[in-house]
Amino acid sequence: MRSRAGAAIIMMNFCVSRCHAWAPGLETPEQWQAWSRGLLQIAESGMPQAKAVPPMLRRRLTRWGRMALETACACAEEVDATTPILFSSRHGDTQRTFSLLQNLAVAEPLSPTAFSLSVHNASLGIYTIVRQATGPSLALAAGKESLAHAMLEAHGLLEAGAEQVLLVHTDDTLAEFYQPYADEREMPLSVALLLNRDQGRHLALDWRPTSGAASAESMAEAFLRWWFGDIHKTLEYRGSRLVWTWA
């Protein structure tokens, strides 16, 4: 714990040995680097192949679920069955959830499959089945700052003795009904980070209270723009109650 301008700040340190991100039109590190410099834009549509998921399961997934499994499975060969897994998302699968709510509004029966895949940990559950993962797993949502809180949770697992942690953050554009209420600029994306204590790119993350206006872009978008851009600078993201700084 240290102090900046009289405010107590907690800092945590960890390493990232692998980062794999996916968005429509952005799949390779070179494409993400071009996007971070403003040379590429997110495509209007697109669906990841998620080839690691068996076809019977894959065809039931929306883009949100496929994105999560696309990035998670890209890192799966570097983890064993006991590696802790974190899946985070601010809103989850709003397209599927809104469809279920429409059915309820007109008193139509709900599809058991659609309902089981609408919950926040649905993609995490499928991942554990596909990869036969037996380690600790957690689905997390913490508003605009979900990605940072997932990193905080991962750091706690590392401090508790885990060799590494697989962190997957996924968000899609909101269902059309909810878009007038959006409080940040959103983009469909998923990122998987393999975190450990001492191998890979070293990162420090700290946070402090704030009372200013929150950042307009999503935290995941800001993080990826920084990660694939000029990571030698610090990234400061202003959330609803905290300012988060990566270095």
C-alpha positions in Angstrom: 0.0 0.0 0.0 1.3 3.4 -0.9 0.0 7.0 -1.0 -0.6 9.4 -3.9 -1.9 12.9 -3.0 -2.8 11.6 0.5 -5.0 8.8 -0.8 -4.2 5.2 0.1 -3.5 3.0 -3.0 -3.1 -0.7 -3.2 -0.9 -2.1 -5.9 -0.7 -5.7 -7.2 1.8 -7.2 -9.5 1.5 -10.2 -11.8 2.7 -11.4 -15.2 0.8 -12.1 -18.5 2.3 -15.0 -20.4 -0.4 -15.1 -23.1 -3.0 -12.8 -24.5 -5.5 -13.8 -27.2 -8.3 -11.5 -28.3 -11.1 -11.7 -30.8 -13.5 -9.2 -32.3 -15.2 -9.1 -35.7 -12.4 -8.5 -38.2 -9.7 -8.6 -35.5 -8.1 -12.0 -34.8 -4.4 -11.7 -35.1 -2.0 -9.6 -33.0 -1.0 -7.7 -36.2 -4.7 -6.8 -36.8 -5.2 -5.7 -33.1 -2.0 -3.6 -33.3 -3.3 -1.9 -36.5 -6.7 -1.3 -34.7 -4.9 0.3 -31.7 -3.3 2.8 -34.1 -6.6 3.6 -35.8 -5.8 1.7 -39.0 -8.5 -0.9 -38.7 -12.0 -0.8 -37.4 -14.3 -3.5 -35.8 -16.4 -5.2 -38.5 -20.2 -4.7 -38.3 -20.8 -8.4 -38.2 -18.8 -11.6 -37.7 -18.9 -14.9 -35.8 -15.9 -16.8 -34.4 -15.5 -20.4 -35.5 -14.9 -21.8 -32.0 -13.7 -25.0 -33.6 -12.6 -26.5 -30.3 -16.3 -26.8 -29.3 -18.1 -29.9 -30.6 -20.6 -28.9 -33.3 -23.7 -30.0 -31.3 -22.7 -27.6 -28.5 -21.4 -24.9 -30.9 -24.6 -24.5 -32.9 -26.5 -23.6 -29.7 -24.2 -20.7 -28.8 -24.8 -17.0 -29.7 -21.9 -14.8 -30.7 -21.3 -13.9 -27.0 -20.7 -17.6 -26.1 -18.7 -18.3 -29.1 -16.4 -15.4 -28.5 -15.7 -16.5 -24.9 -14.9 -20.1 -26.0 -12.9 -19.0 -29.0 -10.4 -17.1 -26.9 -10.4 -19.4 -23.9 -9.7 -22.5 -26.0 -6.9 -20.7 -27.8 -5.0 -20.7 -24.5 -6.2 -24.1 -23.3 -3.2 -26.0 -24.5 -1.0 -24.0 -22.1 -3.0 -24.9 -19.0 -3.8 -28.2 -17.2 -7.1 -29.5 -15.9 -6.6 -28.0 -12.4 -5.8 -24.4 -13.5 -8.2 -21.9 -12.0 -10.5 -20.3 -14.5 -12.3 -16.9 -14.4 -14.9 -15.8 -16.9 -16.0 -12.2 -16.5 -18.6 -10.1 -18.4 -20.5 -6.9 -17.6 -23.8 -7.8 -19.2 -23.5 -11.4 -20.3 -25.6 -12.7 -23.2 -28.2 -9.9 -23.4 -29.5 -11.1 -26.8 -30.6 -14.5 -25.4 -31.8 -13.0 -22.2 -34.0 -10.5 -23.9 -35.5 -13.2 -26.1 -36.4 -15.2 -23.0 -38.0 -12.1 -21.4 -40.1 -11.5 -24.6 -41.3 -15.1 -24.3 -42.3 -14.6 -20.7 -44.1 -11.3 -21.5 -46.5 -13.2 -23.9 -46.8 -16.2 -21.6 -44.9 -18.5 -24.0 -42.9 -21.5 -22.5 -39.2 -21.0 -22.2 -36.7 -23.3 -24.0 -34.8 -25.2 -21.3 -31.7 -25.1 -23.5 -32.0 -21.3 -24.1 -32.5 -20.7 -20.4 -29.5 -22.8 -19.4 -27.3 -21.0 -21.8 -28.5 -17.5 -20.7 -26.9 -17.6 -17.3 -23.7 -15.7 -16.7 -21.6 -18.8 -16.2 -22.9 -20.7 -19.2 -19.8 -20.4 -21.3 -17.6 -21.2 -18.4 -19.6 -24.4 -17.8 -19.2 -25.4 -21.5 -15.5 -24.7 -21.3 -15.0 -27.0 -18.3 -17.0 -29.8 -20.2 -15.0 -29.4 -23.4 -11.6 -29.2 -21.7 -12.5 -31.6 -18.8 -11.4 -28.9 -16.4 -11.6 -29.7 -12.7 -9.9 -26.7 -11.1 -11.7 -23.8 -9.3 -13.9 -21.7 -11.6 -15.8 -18.5 -11.2 -18.0 -16.3 -13.3 -17.8 -12.6 -12.3 -19.7 -9.4 -13.1 -18.8 -6.0 -11.6 -20.3 -3.4 -13.8 -18.0 -1.1 -15.9 -15.0 -2.4 -14.0 -15.6 -6.1 -14.4 -12.2 -6.8 -16.1 -10.2 -5.1 -13.3 -12.1 -7.0 -10.6 -11.5 -10.2 -12.5 -7.7 -9.4 -12.4 -8.0 -8.7 -8.7 -9.6 -12.1 -8.2 -6.9 -13.8 -10.3 -4.2 -12.1 -8.3 -5.8 -13.5 -5.1 -5.7 -17.0 -6.6 -2.0 -16.6 -7.5 -1.2 -15.3 -4.0 -3.1 -18.3 -2.6 -0.7 -20.7 -4.4 -2.1 -21.2 -8.0 0.7 -21.5 -10.6 -1.4 -19.7 -13.2 -4.9 -18.5 -13.8 -6.9 -18.3 -17.1 -8.9 -15.1 -17.2 -11.5 -14.6 -20.0 -13.5 -11.4 -20.4 -16.3 -11.2 -23.0 -18.9 -8.6 -23.9 -21.1 -8.2 -26.9 -23.2 -5.2 -28.0 -26.3 -4.9 -26.0 -29.7 -6.2 -27.3 -31.3 -3.3 -29.3 -34.0 -2.8 -26.6 -31.3 -1.9 -24.0 -29.0 0.3 -26.2 -30.7 3.6 -25.3 -29.6 3.0 -21.7 -26.0 2.2 -22.5 -23.5 4.3 -20.4 -20.4 3.4 -22.4 -19.2 2.9 -25.9 -19.3 -0.9 -26.4 -17.8 -3.2 -28.9 -18.1 -7.0 -29.3 -14.9 -8.5 -28.0 -13.4 -11.3 -26.0 -9.9 -11.5 -24.5 -8.2 -14.4 -22.7 -5.2 -13.7 -20.4 -3.0 -16.3 -18.9 -1.7 -14.8 -15.6 1.1 -16.0 -13.4 3.6 -14.6 -10.8 6.8 -14.4 -12.7 6.8 -15.3 -16.4 5.8 -13.1 -19.3 5.0 -9.4 -19.4 5.1 -7.9 -16.0 2.2 -5.6 -15.0 1.3 -3.5 -12.0 -2.3 -2.6 -11.3 -3.4 -0.1 -8.7 -6.6 1.8 -7.9 -7.8 4.8 -6.0 -11.2 6.5 -5.3 -12.6 8.9 -7.8 -15.5 11.3 -8.0 -15.1 12.3 -11.7 -17.0 11.3 -14.8 -16.4 7.7 -15.9 -14.6 6.9 -19.1 -16.7 6.7 -22.2 -15.2 3.5 -23.7 -15.4 0.1 -22.1 -12.6 -1.0 -19.8 -11.8 -4.0 -22.0 -11.6 -1.8 -25.1 -9.3 0.6 -23.3 -7.1 -2.3 -22.0 -6.7 -3.9 -25.4 -5.9 -0.6 -27.1 -3.2 -0.1 -24.6 -1.9 -3.7 -24.6 -1.6 -3.8 -28.4 -0.5 -0.2 -28.6 2.1 1.7 -26.5 2.3 -0.4 -23.4 5.3 1.5 -22.3 3.0 4.3 -21.1 0.5 3.8 -18.3 -3.2 3.2 -18.8 -5.6 5.1 -16.5 -9.2 4.1 -16.6 -11.8 6.0 -14.7 -14.7 3.8 -13.5 -17.8 4.6 -11.6 -16.1 4.8 -8.2 -12.4 4.0 -8.8 -9.6 5.0 -11.1 -7.5 2.0 -12.2 -4.0 2.3 -13.4 -2.0 -0.3 -15.3 1.8 0.1 -15.8 
